[in-house]
Amino acid sequence: MPDTQPRANGERVLADLNALRAIGAYKTGAHKPTFSEPHKQSLEWLVQKLPEAGLTAAIDGIGNAFGTSAKPGPKLLAGSHLESQNYAGWLDGPLGVVYALEAARVLNDDPLLNGAVEIATWCDEEGHFGHFLGSRSYVGQVTEAEIDAARDRTSGRTMRDALADMGLSGRARIAAEPGRHVGYLEAHIEQGDTLESGRLAIGVVTSIVGIWQYQINFTGEQNHAGTTRMAVRKDAGLALAKFCVAIDERFPDTCGPRTVWTTGRITLDPGAPSIIPGAAEMLFQIRDDDPAVIARLEDLLRTMADEVNAQGRCTVTVERIRTGAPAMMNSGFQDAIEAASKTLAGGRSIRMPSGAGHDAQMLATVMPAGMLFVPSIGGISHHWTENTADADIVTGAKVFVDACRRILGG
């Protein structure tokens, strides 16, 4: 029997993505920081598109945009974000929004399908003012005081001023309505090379890693670089460098198979070529989807700090400054994505964890959630060269729409 179900329109998906790419274009990517003019224009573009899917648009008091349906039956929430990292890629965020829009256009008008796809575009997933502010607000994890304190990491502009410039001052924030949605589905570029290297089309996300971040401070003794003998120096910068090397030597014996760790920033004080650093700081991050692994690594980190302190030359402190619980993706949603992949992508899929954080992990705290990945060329993301082949984008859209249909169909 022929398959007569309506499918995603690949040409329309690519046209939508390229329309968003033109807003805030930078080289082959985009520069679209949260609450910038290009971000505002992108939200306006989406609001104008939502009626095509039978959806009513609303933007709430933190900058989340929603498309809601009056169609009877179950509702599936889908989406992602529209802002970008500074001078970065064109697909990180918009891909998931356009896939959600396409799913709503195809499915909400289908009289044979009970239910509808609703759309959410989350504010500030990229962390210009905070981390996951939009999706965290929706699930009740953001206070007014946190919004009061939020500042743009590049310009220092307050979030309150940015919201006022967007015309959103005084507008209520929309919260998740218990029981309204059967769950949340998000699509994203992989931001790695697992799919491309394996010649695969679809990643079925099993879990999203938690992110734990630490500030590690070293204190030594500032002194003259030319007159202080090497044997008596208390060089905080050298202590930091040795600590970084020791982490790479000792973590592999304790970590999990997918654990990653990164020293993202090093600061020396005073940072002059003729002065021995009296203080040094490093920002350090660990990612894994198993809290027990993180706990073991944090214990090891503190043991290593105790060992440095016992040597008596420099002192070191370890402060945890961010904790991010991992999120498991719903098994039924994984099955729906995999089944759609067998039908529309030749079964070229793999179940895999996400090494990057996504709004789906916030939504998973209040409803079933799932994620679908498409390949990233060269595994590149957060850079203006980020890209995915048109054929892979279209395949992903078809699988996403079919997965939405399967989820709504129970």
C-alpha positions in Angstrom: 0.0 0.0 0.0 1.5 3.4 -0.9 2.4 5.9 1.8 0.1 8.9 1.4 0.9 10.7 4.6 2.0 14.3 4.1 5.7 14.9 4.6 8.0 17.8 5.3 8.6 20.1 2.4 12.4 20.2 2.0 12.5 23.2 -0.2 10.3 25.2 2.2 12.5 24.2 5.2 15.7 25.3 3.4 14.1 28.6 2.3 13.1 29.3 5.9 16.5 28.5 7.2 18.2 30.7 4.6 15.7 33.6 5.4 16.8 33.4 9.1 20.4 33.1 8.0 20.1 36.5 6.2 19.1 38.2 9.4 22.3 39.1 11.2 24.4 37.4 8.5 28.2 37.2 9.3 30.4 35.6 6.6 28.7 32.2 6.1 27.2 32.2 9.6 25.3 34.7 11.8 25.9 37.2 14.6 22.6 37.3 16.5 23.2 37.9 20.2 20.2 37.7 22.6 18.0 40.8 22.4 20.1 42.3 19.5 18.3 43.8 16.6 18.9 40.6 14.5 17.4 38.5 17.3 14.4 40.8 17.5 13.9 40.6 13.7 14.2 36.8 13.8 11.4 36.6 16.5 9.3 38.9 14.4 9.9 36.6 11.3 8.7 33.6 13.3 5.6 35.5 14.7 4.6 36.2 11.1 5.1 32.6 10.1 3.1 30.9 12.9 -0.4 31.5 11.3 0.7 29.3 8.4 0.6 26.4 11.0 -2.7 27.4 12.5 -0.9 28.8 15.6 -1.5 31.9 17.6 1.7 33.8 18.5 2.7 35.3 21.9 6.0 36.6 23.2 6.3 36.5 27.0 8.1 38.7 29.5 11.5 37.0 29.2 11.5 36.9 25.4 10.2 33.3 24.8 8.0 33.1 21.8 5.2 30.6 21.6 2.8 29.3 18.9 -0.3 27.7 20.4 -3.1 25.7 18.7 -6.8 25.5 19.3 -7.1 22.1 17.6 -8.6 19.4 19.8 -6.5 16.5 21.0 -3.0 16.1 22.5 -0.4 18.7 22.0 3.3 18.2 21.4 5.7 21.1 22.2 8.6 21.5 19.8 11.3 24.2 19.2 14.7 25.5 20.0 16.2 29.0 20.1 16.9 31.8 17.6 19.8 33.8 19.0 23.4 32.8 18.3 26.8 32.8 19.8 28.8 35.9 18.8 30.0 35.6 15.1 29.0 32.0 15.0 26.9 29.5 13.0 23.6 29.7 11.2 22.0 26.4 12.2 22.6 26.1 15.9 19.1 27.0 17.2 17.2 28.0 14.0 17.3 24.4 12.7 15.1 23.2 15.6 12.8 26.2 15.3 12.2 25.6 11.6 11.8 21.9 12.0 9.1 22.6 14.6 7.4 25.1 12.3 7.4 22.6 9.5 6.0 19.9 11.7 3.2 22.2 12.8 2.5 23.2 9.2 2.3 19.6 8.0 0.5 18.0 10.9 -1.8 20.6 12.3 -3.7 20.8 9.0 -4.0 17.0 8.8 -7.6 16.0 9.6 -6.6 12.4 10.1 -4.3 13.3 13.0 -5.7 13.9 16.4 -3.8 16.7 18.1 -1.3 19.4 17.1 2.3 20.5 17.3 2.9 23.7 19.3 6.1 25.8 19.1 8.4 27.3 21.6 11.4 29.5 20.9 13.5 29.8 24.0 15.4 33.0 25.0 19.1 33.0 25.7 20.0 29.4 25.3 23.4 30.6 24.3 24.0 32.3 27.6 24.5 35.9 26.8 22.7 37.0 30.0 22.6 33.6 31.9 22.3 30.0 31.2 19.0 28.6 29.7 17.1 31.6 31.0 14.1 31.1 28.7 13.5 27.4 29.2 14.4 27.6 32.9 11.8 30.4 33.3 9.2 28.2 31.6 9.8 25.4 34.1 9.8 27.7 37.1 13.5 27.9 37.8 14.2 31.7 37.3 13.4 34.3 39.9 12.8 38.0 39.3 15.9 38.7 41.3 17.9 36.6 38.8 16.6 38.7 36.0 17.4 41.9 37.9 21.0 40.7 38.3 21.5 39.5 34.7 24.0 41.3 32.5 25.1 40.8 29.0 28.5 39.1 29.2 29.9 41.2 26.3 28.4 44.6 26.7 27.3 44.7 30.4 23.8 45.8 29.4 21.3 44.8 32.0 18.6 42.3 31.1 15.9 44.7 32.3 17.1 47.3 29.9 17.3 44.8 27.1 13.7 43.6 27.8 12.6 47.3 27.8 14.2 47.8 24.4 12.3 44.8 23.1 9.1 46.2 24.4 8.6 43.4 26.9 8.8 45.3 30.2 6.0 44.4 32.5 4.8 41.5 30.4 4.1 38.3 32.3 6.3 35.2 31.9 4.6 32.1 30.6 5.0 28.9 32.6 4.5 25.3 31.7 0.8 24.3 32.0 0.7 20.9 33.7 -0.9 18.3 31.5 -1.1 20.4 28.3 1.7 18.7 26.4 2.5 15.0 25.9 6.1 16.1 25.8 8.8 18.2 24.1 10.8 17.4 21.0 13.9 19.3 19.8 16.1 19.0 16.8 19.7 20.2 16.6 22.9 19.9 14.6 25.2 17.3 16.3 28.0 19.8 16.9 30.4 16.8 16.7 31.5 14.3 14.0 30.0 11.0 15.2 27.2 11.1 12.5 29.4 12.4 9.7 32.3 9.9 10.3 29.8 7.0 10.6 28.0 8.1 7.4 24.8 8.3 9.5 21.8 10.6 9.0 20.1 10.8 12.4 21.3 10.9 16.0 18.7 9.6 18.5 19.7 11.4 21.7 19.6 9.2 24.8 20.7 11.8 27.4 22.1 15.3 27.7 25.1 15.8 29.8 25.3 17.7 33.0 27.8 20.5 33.2 29.8 21.2 36.4 32.0 24.3 36.5 34.7 25.2 38.9 36.8 28.2 39.8 40.3 27.0 41.0 42.4 29.7 42.6 46.2 29.5 43.3 48.0 31.8 45.7 51.8 32.1 45.7 54.1 35.1 46.3 54.5 37.9 43.8 58.1 38.9 43.4 60.8 40.2 40.9 61.3 37.8 38.0 65.0 38.7 37.7 66.2 38.6 41.2 64.2 35.8 42.8 66.0 32.4 42.7 64.2 29.5 41.2 64.6 27.4 44.3 62.7 29.8 46.5 59.9 31.0 44.1 56.3 30.5 44.9 55.0 30.9 41.4 51.2 30.6 41.3 51.2 30.4 37.5 53.5 27.5 37.5 51.4 25.7 40.1 48.4 26.2 37.9 50.2 24.8 34.9 51.3 21.7 36.7 47.8 21.2 38.1 46.4 21.3 34.5 48.9 18.6 33.4 48.1 16.5 36.5 44.4 16.6 35.6 45.0 15.2 32.2 47.3 12.5 33.6 45.0 11.4 36.4 41.4 11.9 35.3 41.4 9.1 32.6 41.7 6.5 35.4 38.5 7.8 37.1 36.3 9.2 34.3 33.6 7.5 32.3 33.7 6.5 28.6 32.2 9.9 27.4 33.5 12.3 30.1 35.1 15.5 28.9 36.9 18.2 30.8 38.2 21.6 29.7 40.2 24.4 31.2 38.4 27.3 29.6 40.2 30.4 31.0 43.5 31.0 32.8 44.3 34.4 34.4 47.6 35.3 36.0 48.0 38.2 38.4 49.6 40.6 37.7 50.3 39.0 34.3 53.5 41.0 33.6 56.6 39.4 32.0 58.9 40.6 34.7 56.8 39.7 37.7 56.3 36.2 39.2 52.6 35.7 39.4 51.4 35.9 43.0 47.9 34.6 42.1 46.4 32.6 39.3 42.9 31.4 38.4 41.5 28.8 36.1 37.9 28.1 35.1 37.4 24.4 34.7 34.5 22.4 33.4 33.5 18.7 33.5 30.7 17.1 31.5 29.1 13.7 31.8 25.6 12.2 31.9 26.4 10.2 35.1 26.4 12.2 38.4 28.4 9.4 40.1 31.2 9.9 37.6 31.2 13.7 38.3 31.2 13.0 42.1 34.3 10.8 41.7 36.1 13.4 39.6 35.3 16.2 41.9 36.6 14.2 44.8 39.8 13.6 42.8 40.0 17.3 42.0 39.9 18.2 45.7 42.4 15.5 46.6 44.8 17.0 44.1 44.3 20.4 45.6 45.0 19.0 49.1 48.3 17.5 47.7 49.4 20.9 46.4 48.6 22.6 49.7 50.6 19.9 51.6 53.7 20.8 49.6 53.6 24.2 51.2 54.8 26.3 48.3 51.5 27.5 46.9 47.9 27.1 48.1 44.9 26.2 46.0 41.2 26.3 46.5 38.5 24.6 44.5 35.0 26.2 44.3 32.1 24.7 42.4 30.3 27.6 40.7 27.8 25.7 38.5 26.0 22.4 38.7 24.0 21.1 35.8 22.0 17.9 36.3 22.1 15.6 33.3 18.7 14.7 31.7 17.6 11.4 30.3 15.5 11.5 27.1 12.2 9.7 27.0 12.6 6.1 25.7 9.3 6.3 23.8 10.4 9.4 22.0 13.7 7.7 21.2 11.7 4.8 19.7 9.6 7.2 17.6 12.7 9.0 16.2 14.3 5.6 15.4 11.2 4.3 13.7 10.9 7.5 11.6 14.5 7.1 10.6 13.9 3.5 9.5 11.1 4.8 7.2 12.7 7.9 5.9 16.5 7.7 6.4 17.2 4.1 5.6 17.7 3.3 9.2 21.0 5.2 9.2 20.6 6.3 12.9 22.5 5.8 16.1 21.5 6.3 19.7 24.0 8.6 21.4 24.3 11.1 24.3 24.6 14.8 23.7 27.8 16.3 24.9 26.4 19.9 24.7 23.7 21.4 26.8 20.2 22.1 25.3 16.9 23.5 26.3 15.5 20.0 26.2 17.2 19.1 29.4 15.3 21.9 31.2 12.0 20.7 29.6 12.7 17.2 30.7 12.2 18.3 34.4 8.5 18.8 33.8 7.5 16.6 30.8 8.9 13.8 28.6 11.5 15.1 26.2 13.4 13.9 23.2 16.1 15.1 20.8 17.1 14.4 17.2 20.5 15.3 15.8 21.6 15.8 12.1 25.2 15.7 11.0 27.6 18.7 11.3 30.1 19.0 8.5 33.6 18.5 10.1 31.9 18.5 13.5 32.2 22.3 13.6 29.8 24.5 15.7 30.0 27.8 17.5 31.9 29.2 14.5 30.8 30.9 11.4 31.9 27.9 9.2 29.3 25.7 10.9 27.3 23.9 8.3 25.2 20.8 7.4 24.6 19.5 3.9 21.2 20.5 2.4 20.3 16.8 1.8 20.9 16.0 5.5 18.8 19.0 6.6 15.9 17.8 4.4 16.2 14.2 5.7 16.3 15.4 9.2 13.2 17.5 8.7 11.3 14.5 7.2 12.3 12.3 10.1 11.4 15.0 12.7 7.9 15.5 11.2 7.3 11.8 11.1 8.5 11.4 14.7 6.1 14.1 15.8 3.3 12.3 14.1 4.2 9.0 15.8 4.4 10.7 19.2 1.0 12.4 18.8 -0.4 9.1 17.6 0.7 7.5 20.9 
